[in-house]
Amino acid sequence: MSASGSLTLILIMSIAVLAPLLAYGMSRWVSVPLVIFEILLGLLVGPDVLGWAAPGPVIDVLGQLGLAMLMFLAGYEIQFDRIGGATLRRSGGAWLIALALGLTAGTLLAHGGGFDKGVYVGTALTSTALGTVLPVLRDAGDLRGRFGSVVMAMGAIGEFGPVIAMALLLSGRAPGRSAALLVAFGVLTAAAVVWALRPKATWLSRVIAKTLDSSAQFAVRLVMLLLVAMLGLAQALGLDVLLGAFAAGLITRLVLQGAAPESSGLVLSKVEAMGFGFLVPLFFVLTGIQFDLKALLGGGRVLLLLPVFLLLFLVVRGLPIWWLAPRDLGRRDRAALVLLGSTALPLVVAITTLGVQDGMVEPGEAAALVGAGMVSVLVFPLLALRLRSGGGAGAGSGARAAGREGRARVSEGESW
């Protein structure tokens, strides 16, 4: 690593340490998502402000690993036993409507680029930052209960759907070939799920438990093997590696719960420590460093696009969620669900980066879209938590939420 790369990495890790302190200090007055401090401080030390840090090959690779870990942890958080069929159908329907709206809006805003350019913008508008939203809800105590289950369902489709759309629409291959490769990935993933659900030998549980506090760390190494194997499979099939990371998270939960249910929580805490302690903050800080502030502040159409994109997040992603949200949720909960479902950033960064590399999205437009995602991460979860707490369903109301959960399970089969 070069001297500039070493300095950049030191600055990134310094920001990773400083950001929680700032978030903790601000929590006395307002709860600000940690990711906001990471991105803004990265922007501060980046080339467009202080110029202390600059991306490089090694830093870029670490950033990609951070994004993969973020998607992996988002996939791990999905608990299908808590979601239910009706909620998944509603979530899928809401996302398909959002995709149609997004592609239409993206094409209209393509500025001469037509549908090919509109695909990038439209797909980004349908995403949900589940990996960013879940820690906020977990910290606020809103992840348990019926509301948390619906958020996970809507967020899971909002993460998984755009990745599938990217594989089909942004691969540069014929749609038929892309679909065939996607089906092949699905079949192999399903085979891995079947394997994960099979009863495991008792020796595996003993090895996991015995090495949890030793240098062997067998379970953590097994988790990392599953992650890189799914990343490699996705890459070998020419699909986006984010799809592999998300699938790896789903499979890992099944493997750990089947092989060592009593140790799965501790294993996850070790993986989260590695992810949230190093890789994930590195990705978000690097996002701030790479943010094209000059292009955004250049004025004209680019600057106007930022509030337009922010509004489109609510229209494209939020309106279908409002229409198809389970009817047993109150108005405040549905409004909070709209805000959380419209929160977008990681996939926006990934899709716009791909669009710029392919020459289909201008740097200024990418900056406006990422900037809108940053604002959504800062504003939407805070408003959602305010709505929840104002309705008596936020943190501190866990008993009432747990009581509603049992009744909600009975109403899971409600008509659409």
GISUL-V914704 format. One record per run of one state. SS is the DSSP state (alpha for helix, beta for strand, coil for the rest). FROM is the first residue (numbers start at 1). LEN is the number of residues. Records with the same first field share a line. If there is no record, write none. Layout:
SS: FROM-LEN / FROM-LEN
This chain:
coil: 1-2 / 27-7 / 46-11 / 78-2 / 84-1 / 109-5 / 126-4 / 141-4 / 170-5 / 198-4 / 212-6 / 237-4 / 260-4 / 291-2 / 297-4 / 325-6 / 342-4 / 358-5 / 391-7 / 414-3
alpha: 3-24 / 34-12 / 57-21 / 80-4 / 85-24 / 114-12 / 130-11 / 145-25 / 175-23 / 202-10 / 218-19 / 241-19 / 264-27 / 293-4 / 301-24 / 331-11 / 346-12 / 363-28 / 398-16
